[in-house]
């Protein structure tokens, strides 16, 4: 991961394994190849959902977790990312992420 610094314009927060928090512009994460969160805790499924054409409901645009269908679904408190790279969707990039402990 490139050196993290706080950005003047930001729309997400990244917490490192040492507990440091950085206010980051989400597009910067994707554009600089800093969108690798596999194994990190992520709020997709708690703060963001994606509903596909079949009314299946997923945690985030990344579809990291299946949450249910129609009106029968449960939001998560958080999840562990299982993707090698984030989708590049600013919505997914903006949710809070924490490094594994």
C-alpha positions, 0 to 999 in steps of 0.5 A: 500500500502506498504511503497513506496521508490525510486528504483535504477532500475525503469521503472515507476512512482507513484504519491501519493495523497500528490503529492510525486513521486516515481520511482518504478520497476513495477514488485515490485508493482505486487510482493508486492501486490501494484497493486491496482489502482482502482479510480486512474488516469492512462495513459493506453489508452494514452500511451498503447493500446491493439489490440485483435484478432477481431481488437478491440482496448483497453486502455492497456492490462487491457482493461479498456476502449474500444477505437474503432476498426481497424483504427477507434479509439481515444486515451485518455488523461488519464482514471480512473482505474475501476479494483480491481487489475492491470493485472500484465502486466509490460506494464500496470504497467509502465504507469504513475498513479496518486492518486485521489484528 
